[in-house]
Structures are given as C-alpha cells and as structure tokens.
Amino acid sequence: MQSVKMVVTGPFNAGKTEFIRSVSEIDVVSTERRISSQAEQVKDATTVAMDFGRISIDDNLVLYLFGTPGQKRFDFMWEILSEGMLGFVVMVDSTRPETFREARSILETFHNYAPTPYVVAANKQDQGDAWDLEDLRIALRLSAHVKILNCIATRKESVKNVLLELLYSILAEMDLIAL
Amino acid sequence: MALKGNLQDFTLAQLLNLINLAHKTGTLVVESPNESVWVFFRGGKLAYAQTGNEDGSLINILHRTNRLTTAQYRGIRARINGMNDKELGLLLINANYFTQQDILTSLQSYFIDTVRRLFTWINSPFHFENDLFPPDDKITVRVNLENIILESSRQVREMEQLNDEIPSLEMALKFADRPNTNIHNLTLSSEEWRVVNFINPKNTIRQIALATNLSDLDIRQIAYGLIQAGLVELTKPAGSPTPSLIGGRTSLPMTTTQKTERVSLINRIINRIRSL
C-alpha cells in the first residue's frame, strides 16, 4: 500500500482540526488538550501534537492529512511533519488580524523546510468580520501566483475545493518543472 | 467585507500599505479612549483626514499651518457666515490671498500630520468603511502613501517586531513589480539610497549590510521600511536550491516514466476527492 501525505498548518485556532475532520474517513486522531495559557483561551482545547486524518484513494493508495499544532512552542514538530509531504495548506482565521503575522511566519518556515506547492485557506469567510481575500493577500504578502481560497472548514465541499486547488497546483508545478 | 482589527496586531504601516496596494477608497477610522480619527482615501491615496474633537475647517487649518495670522483668522472668520470650505477656498483664491497650490499644500500638510500622529497610537482598534466619504463641501487632496509609510517605518525600533518581519538576513530583496511607482519620486535617506543601490536577488540582506556598513538593526529597519512601502519584496537569494517537485527533497531531473507515474498518482487523488 502506497501512502502520501499533505500537511495542514496555520496559527492557533485557525481551524486546522475542523478542516481535517470535514473530509477524513476516520475519526480524526486528535491530540487535543485543555488550554492552560490565558492568552490562548479563545477555545477550550487545542492540538498539542498533531491531528491525523485519512482518505483512501483506491486499493493501493492512501492520503494522510496531518494537522500541525498551532502553538509556537510545538514548532519543533513542524519539520518532522513536513518531511515527504506532497504539498501543504496554510489555514488563516480571516477574522483575526492578530494572527496574520504568525501565519506568514509559519508559511515561510514550512516553505523553507520543504518548498512544495501550497495554498492559503482563508477560513471563517462566512463570518461578518472576515477580511476580504485580496486584503488578506496583501496582509500575508502573498505573490500573485499563490492561491488564496475562500474556506469554511466545517463544510466538506469547501474543504474539498481547497484540497483540489492544492492538487491542481501540484500538477501545474510538475508541468513547469518538466518544461 | 470587514477590514478591522487593532493597531497592536496589524500596524498602521501595514494598513497603509494594504490601502495603497489595493487602491482602496473609503475611510479608515482609528479610535483611542479619548478621540477618533477619520482618514479618507481615494484610489489608495490620502484624500482627507479629520480628528474627532478638532475643528477641521479650512480656515482653521490655514491658521494652524501658519498661513494666516491670528488677526487675519479672526477677521475672515467673522465674515464667512455659513460659507463652506470650497466656497471659502474660491473666495480666498479670487481675492488673491492664496493660490490654489497654497491651499492644497496646507491641507496636505495638515492631513499628513494627522496620519503621522496615528503612528504613536499602539493599542487602538481600527476599521475601514468602504462607503464613508468626506462631506461634499470639503476640499480633498491626493497624497501618495509611500513616503508616509517610509518615514513612519524609520521610527520602528522594536527589534522583536523587525525580527518577525525579516526573520533571516540570509534572504535577498528584489524590486516589487509596481510599474506605476517611480522610486525617484520618493524621499529616501542617504542610507536608504545606498541600500537601494545593492538591491538584487543575488545579494543577501547580510551582504548588503556589510557593503553599506550598516548594523543588523539598521539594515532590518531600512529593509522593513522599503517592504512596507511596497517597493521591495523578500525573496530567496538567486542560486539557492530550486524547489523540489514532491516530498520536499531537492529534485533531480525526472524521467518520463517517473513523471507519468506522479501525474497519475495526483490524478487518482483528485478523482477521489471529487467523489467524496
């Protein structure tokens, strides 16, 4: 059985666990713990090691989705998780500009570990105070060729779209390198 | 949709850069416990600014910018009952008190000072209103934001923030693709000009610092200012390893068979995800 993996990363509370949960065929193996830090108490629990989801592609191939812990103090995990990935998704909470700088820093770190294709998923776009995609592009200093996608991590179709766009980017990059 | 947050998390320089690059039209409202400031933009350029508790009328601005003495101010004020700024501006030009340029320069100076003051506001909520404009009777200007951003970025002294913005001096800088921006129209310091001369993807920021005899803090500060003004972008130095195709390893040229297999693998995943 061949396996491939994609990584879902992003700041704390960006929606990585929900994203994987929306498409995984197994219950996400989540290592959530109750929040202890005052600064991070925007939700009850957070991922401290990684989330782990699976999609069986066919009899011989399985896709694993790994969600990284969002808190900075677990960034030693990132390099291990990024090894061998097909590509990665950077999740950003569109309603929390205080996390944009960290999102950019995570993006750059992952791209340095493994310069594979990636897309940015602008999560929580259904909320009234979500920033526009083009404003987010400037705030995150994304080049014009980087895809920034509307996302609602709790909706399966939205998550599928993000994954498909990442896969199209991987195909496009293969074409580019082959030229 | 909303463009709102707090200057503590998203600095004014970053905000002005966004407004500039996105050619935004509307009003930035910044609030502090004591006052609010409204800054109006048209097509990404500063058009008008108003501090909540200040008299932002033309006559007052001309007085504050020392274009009118107190006696002239009082004399004119006594005669302009109900006259709006545009009407007063025309009157002053027709009476040869001022040229149109004098009035616009005074307004620009006042509006820029208002924006500059905001750079000292650290923990203030902001929001951008797309459909809020200055009253029709107000005179607006068109001021490029790059110089304001550059000047304010020179004041950023926080090393921690600079480290976040420019995590590694081993990165290089390249000029941003901004065909409408002429760098010669900008007011750069001599140190900034020296740095600009070395901007090339072949040179790392550290190499530029060495060549221009600048400290780590100084080079970070200058690079930060140029980035915030949208003039340059961070890039990997030319000659660094090329991106790999799959799996994060430096890629060797693929054989046709390998490529066919990988394309097939990706297509299988695409088909499966479509069917979920």
Interface residues (C-beta under 8 A of the other chain):
Chain A: Q2 V4 V23 I55 S56 I57 D58 L61 L63 S82 E83 G84 M85 L86 T95 P97 E98 T99 F100 R101 S105 E108 Y113 A114 P115 T116 G128 D129 A130 W131 D132 E134 D135 I138 A139 R141 S143 K156 K160 L163 L164 L167 Y168 I170 L171 E173 M174 I177 A178
Chain B: M1 A2 L3 K4 G5 N6 Q8 D9 F10 Q14 N17 L18 L21 A22 D164 E165 P167 I227 E233 L234 P241 P243 S244 L245 I246 G247 G248 S251 M254 K259 R262 V263 L265 I266 N267 R268 I269 I270 R272 I273 R274 L276
